[in-house]
Amino acid sequence: MNDSVADPHDSPAPPAGPDPGTTSSPAPASPPVPPPAFEPAAPRPLGVERVPTGDPAADELLTRLADADHLPADGHQEVYEDVHRGLRDALTALDARPAPQGPPAPPATPHAYDHRS
């Protein structure tokens, strides 16, 4: 036989369970502690300074972005879409051709009729 393998009959097996010589009772089980409740932080302004553009319509729309500072995150989309729509409409209006001003001018009269003999 191989000498490197120990014979299981040579050493006694460790006893299973608690030592029979002790008489201590098990510690009472404490009730489970619930995890702490995490509430989302209240909305607060980001402190981003808005620089005036010089265009009153655009400035008014950009001022509307401040409304998002006081809303929870799920309310930001409505504000952003409203501002985007207004800015897009303002840019589209710049690309539109100007409408004609008033009725068309009457045709010019030929110079031959101005000099009668």
C-alpha positions as CSV (number, residue, x, y, z in Angstrom):
1,M,0.0,0.0,0.0
2,N,1.1,3.6,-0.5
3,D,2.4,5.2,2.7
4,S,1.3,8.8,1.7
5,V,-2.4,8.0,2.2
6,A,-3.6,8.0,5.8
7,D,-5.7,5.2,7.0
8,P,-9.2,6.5,8.1
9,H,-9.2,4.0,11.0
10,D,-6.0,5.5,12.6
11,S,-7.5,8.9,13.8
12,P,-10.9,9.5,15.3
13,A,-13.5,11.6,13.4
14,P,-14.3,15.0,14.9
15,P,-17.7,15.0,16.6
16,A,-20.6,16.4,14.6
17,G,-22.6,19.2,16.3
18,P,-22.0,21.1,19.5
19,D,-19.7,19.8,22.2
20,P,-21.8,17.6,24.5
21,G,-20.1,19.1,27.6
22,T,-21.5,22.6,27.1
23,T,-25.0,23.5,28.2
24,S,-25.3,27.0,26.6
25,S,-28.6,27.7,24.8
26,P,-28.5,29.1,21.3
27,A,-28.8,32.9,21.0
28,P,-32.3,34.1,20.2
29,A,-32.9,35.0,16.5
30,S,-33.2,38.8,16.1
31,P,-35.9,40.0,13.8
32,P,-34.7,40.9,10.3
33,V,-33.8,44.6,9.9
34,P,-35.6,46.1,6.9
35,P,-33.4,47.9,4.4
36,P,-33.4,51.7,4.6
37,A,-35.9,53.4,2.4
38,F,-34.3,55.7,-0.2
39,E,-36.4,58.5,-1.5
40,P,-35.3,60.4,-4.5
41,A,-33.9,63.8,-3.9
42,A,-36.2,66.7,-4.3
43,P,-36.0,68.7,-7.5
44,R,-33.5,71.6,-7.3
45,P,-32.1,74.0,-9.8
46,L,-28.9,73.0,-11.6
47,G,-27.5,76.6,-11.4
48,V,-26.9,76.9,-15.2
49,E,-26.8,80.5,-16.2
50,R,-29.0,81.4,-19.2
51,V,-27.3,84.0,-21.4
52,P,-29.8,86.3,-23.3
53,T,-29.7,85.7,-27.0
54,G,-31.0,89.2,-28.0
55,D,-34.1,87.7,-29.6
56,P,-37.1,88.3,-27.3
57,A,-39.0,85.2,-28.6
58,A,-36.0,82.9,-28.2
59,D,-35.2,84.4,-24.7
60,E,-38.7,83.8,-23.6
61,L,-38.6,80.1,-24.7
62,L,-35.2,79.6,-23.0
63,T,-36.5,81.1,-19.8
64,R,-39.2,78.4,-19.9
65,L,-36.4,75.9,-19.3
66,A,-36.3,77.1,-15.7
67,D,-39.6,75.4,-15.2
68,A,-37.8,72.0,-15.5
69,D,-35.7,73.0,-12.4
70,H,-38.8,72.5,-10.2
71,L,-40.1,69.3,-11.7
72,P,-39.1,65.7,-11.1
73,A,-37.1,64.1,-13.9
74,D,-40.1,62.5,-15.6
75,G,-41.6,66.0,-16.1
76,H,-38.6,67.4,-17.9
77,Q,-39.4,65.9,-21.3
78,E,-42.6,67.9,-21.7
79,V,-40.8,71.2,-21.0
80,Y,-37.9,70.3,-23.3
81,E,-40.2,69.3,-26.1
82,D,-42.2,72.6,-25.7
83,V,-39.1,74.7,-25.8
84,H,-37.7,72.7,-28.8
85,R,-40.9,73.1,-30.7
86,G,-40.9,76.9,-30.1
87,L,-37.3,77.3,-31.2
88,R,-37.9,75.2,-34.3
89,D,-40.9,77.2,-35.2
90,A,-38.9,80.5,-34.8
91,L,-36.1,79.2,-37.0
92,T,-38.6,78.0,-39.6
93,A,-40.2,81.4,-39.7
94,L,-36.8,82.9,-40.5
95,D,-36.6,80.7,-43.6
96,A,-40.1,81.6,-44.9
97,R,-40.3,84.0,-47.7
98,P,-41.8,87.4,-46.8
99,A,-45.4,87.9,-47.8
100,P,-46.2,90.6,-50.4
101,Q,-46.9,94.0,-48.8
102,G,-50.2,95.4,-49.9
103,P,-51.7,95.3,-53.4
104,P,-49.4,95.2,-56.4
105,A,-48.4,98.5,-58.0
106,P,-50.2,99.6,-61.2
107,P,-48.2,99.1,-64.3
108,A,-46.1,102.1,-65.4
109,T,-47.5,104.2,-68.3
110,P,-45.3,104.5,-71.4
111,H,-43.5,107.8,-71.8
112,A,-45.0,108.3,-75.3
113,Y,-48.3,109.3,-73.8
114,D,-46.8,111.8,-71.4
115,H,-45.8,114.2,-74.3
116,R,-48.9,115.1,-76.3
117,S,-48.8,117.7,-79.0
